[in-house]
Amino acid sequence: MAEAADLIIGIDAGTSVMKAVAFTLAGRQIASASVRNSYRTGDDGSVTQSLDQTWLDCARALRGLGEKVENLSARAAAIAVTAQGDGTWLVGAGNRPVGDAWL
């Protein structure tokens, strides 16, 4: 028998850490997992981040959360995603990155 969808998964692509958190529908946090984020600082002070690496890090954080929460994917009622407050994350054909994100 399938479990009822009883969790909300939050994903935050922060500047320093990629986080995945599971909440009950009432908003109580039950587990979290994170992966250190990586970015590059240019000689001119610019900061960029690989979108391909960000996607891989997101998947790693979600797998880590799945190791802590039984049947996570079947129990997910919704997924909410947020990221840095400033930045430009451009994608083109096929939703592929056109370059690194500017932070």
C-alpha positions in Angstrom: 0.0 0.0 0.0 1.3 3.5 -0.9 2.1 5.9 1.8 0.2 9.2 1.9 2.1 12.3 0.8 2.8 13.8 4.2 6.0 15.9 3.7 7.2 19.1 2.1 10.8 19.1 0.9 12.6 22.5 1.0 15.7 23.0 -1.1 17.9 26.1 -0.6 20.8 26.7 -3.0 22.6 29.1 -0.6 25.9 30.8 -1.2 27.8 28.5 1.1 25.6 25.4 1.4 23.1 23.5 -0.6 20.4 22.3 1.9 17.5 19.9 1.6 15.0 19.8 4.5 11.9 17.7 5.1 9.0 19.2 6.9 5.7 17.8 8.1 2.6 19.4 6.5 2.2 21.2 9.8 5.7 22.8 9.3 7.8 20.8 11.8 11.3 20.0 10.5 12.0 16.3 10.7 15.4 16.0 8.9 18.0 17.9 6.9 21.0 17.3 4.8 23.6 19.6 3.2 26.5 19.8 0.8 29.1 22.5 0.8 28.6 24.8 -2.2 31.5 25.8 -4.4 32.0 29.0 -6.4 34.9 30.9 -8.0 36.0 34.5 -7.2 37.6 36.3 -10.1 40.5 38.7 -9.9 38.0 41.5 -10.5 35.9 40.5 -7.5 33.2 38.7 -9.6 31.8 35.5 -8.2 30.4 32.7 -10.4 29.1 29.2 -9.8 28.8 26.2 -12.1 25.1 25.4 -12.6 26.0 21.8 -13.5 27.8 21.4 -10.2 25.0 23.1 -8.4 22.6 20.5 -9.9 24.9 17.7 -8.8 25.1 19.1 -5.3 21.3 19.5 -5.1 21.0 15.8 -6.0 23.6 14.9 -3.4 21.7 16.8 -0.7 18.4 15.2 -1.7 20.0 11.7 -1.6 21.4 12.5 1.9 17.9 13.6 3.0 16.5 10.3 1.6 19.0 8.4 3.7 17.4 10.0 6.8 13.8 9.9 5.8 12.2 6.6 4.9 10.3 6.6 1.6 11.1 10.3 1.1 10.1 10.4 -2.6 6.8 8.6 -2.1 6.0 10.9 0.9 6.7 14.2 -0.9 3.5 16.3 -1.2 5.4 19.4 -2.5 8.9 20.7 -3.2 9.9 24.3 -2.5 13.1 25.8 -4.0 14.9 29.0 -3.2 18.4 30.3 -3.8 20.7 33.3 -3.3 18.9 36.6 -3.2 21.0 38.1 -6.0 22.3 36.5 -9.1 21.8 35.6 -12.7 21.3 31.9 -13.6 20.7 31.8 -17.4 19.6 28.8 -19.3 19.0 28.3 -23.0 18.0 25.5 -25.3 16.9 22.4 -23.5 17.2 24.2 -20.2 21.0 23.9 -20.4 23.1 26.5 -18.7 24.5 29.1 -21.1 27.4 29.7 -18.7 28.2 29.8 -15.0 25.8 31.7 -12.8 26.8 35.2 -11.6 26.3 35.6 -7.9 
